[in-house]
Amino acid sequence: MYDIQVLLKQAIDETEKLNKGEEFLLRDLFKGYEWNRISRKYRIVLGTLFLDYIRENHPTIEAIEKTSSKQQMYKKTKLESAPFGRI
């Protein structure tokens, strides 16, 4: 059994390693064997928690389209703020 909060934190921490413009699935933030060991039930809960966290707390990640298998895709973005008068 997994602690879902630990998995959520692990996924969020892993997003810091992504480059601007990279698109990814939640499963990409875990090693293949780690993801496969998480039961389907927990993966669904984790996906919901991750999406909620991204929408409310993470301005550098955005949810984009879903895949044909209904998995949510994400994209790493950066909010670039240029000072007034500069282009």
C-alpha positions in Angstrom: 0.0 0.0 0.0 1.3 3.5 -0.9 1.0 6.8 0.9 -0.7 8.8 -1.7 0.7 12.1 -0.3 4.3 10.8 -0.7 3.6 9.8 -4.3 2.1 13.2 -5.0 5.1 15.0 -3.5 7.4 12.8 -5.5 5.6 13.7 -8.8 5.6 17.4 -8.0 9.3 17.4 -7.1 10.0 15.6 -10.4 8.4 18.4 -12.4 11.3 20.7 -11.4 13.6 18.6 -13.6 11.6 19.2 -16.7 12.6 21.8 -19.3 10.3 24.6 -20.5 8.0 23.3 -23.3 8.2 19.6 -22.4 4.9 17.7 -22.5 4.4 14.8 -20.2 2.0 12.3 -18.6 1.9 11.8 -14.8 3.3 8.3 -15.3 6.4 9.9 -17.0 7.4 11.3 -13.6 8.0 7.8 -12.2 10.3 5.0 -13.2 8.4 2.4 -15.1 8.5 -0.3 -12.4 7.5 2.2 -9.8 4.4 3.3 -11.8 3.5 -0.3 -12.5 3.6 -1.2 -8.8 1.0 1.4 -8.0 -2.5 -0.1 -8.2 -4.9 1.3 -10.8 -7.1 2.6 -8.0 -4.2 4.6 -6.5 -3.1 5.8 -9.9 -6.5 7.3 -10.5 -6.6 9.0 -7.1 -3.0 10.3 -7.7 -4.0 11.6 -11.1 -6.9 13.6 -9.6 -4.8 15.0 -6.8 -2.0 16.0 -9.2 -4.4 17.7 -11.6 -6.0 19.6 -8.7 -2.6 20.6 -7.3 -1.4 21.8 -10.7 -4.5 23.9 -11.3 -4.3 25.6 -7.9 -0.7 25.8 -6.9 1.7 25.3 -9.8 1.8 28.2 -12.3 4.6 26.7 -14.4 2.7 23.5 -15.3 -0.6 23.5 -17.3 -3.0 20.7 -18.2 -3.4 20.4 -21.9 -5.3 17.8 -24.0 -6.0 14.2 -23.1 -4.6 11.3 -25.0 -6.7 8.8 -26.9 -6.6 6.6 -23.8 -8.0 9.5 -21.7 -4.8 10.2 -19.9 -4.2 13.9 -19.0 -1.3 15.5 -20.7 0.7 18.3 -19.1 3.1 20.9 -20.3 5.9 22.7 -18.5 5.7 26.5 -19.1 7.4 29.4 -17.5 5.7 32.7 -16.7 8.0 35.2 -18.2 7.5 38.7 -17.0 9.4 41.4 -18.8 9.7 44.8 -17.1 7.6 47.5 -18.6 9.1 49.1 -21.6 11.2 46.1 -22.6 10.4 43.7 -25.3 
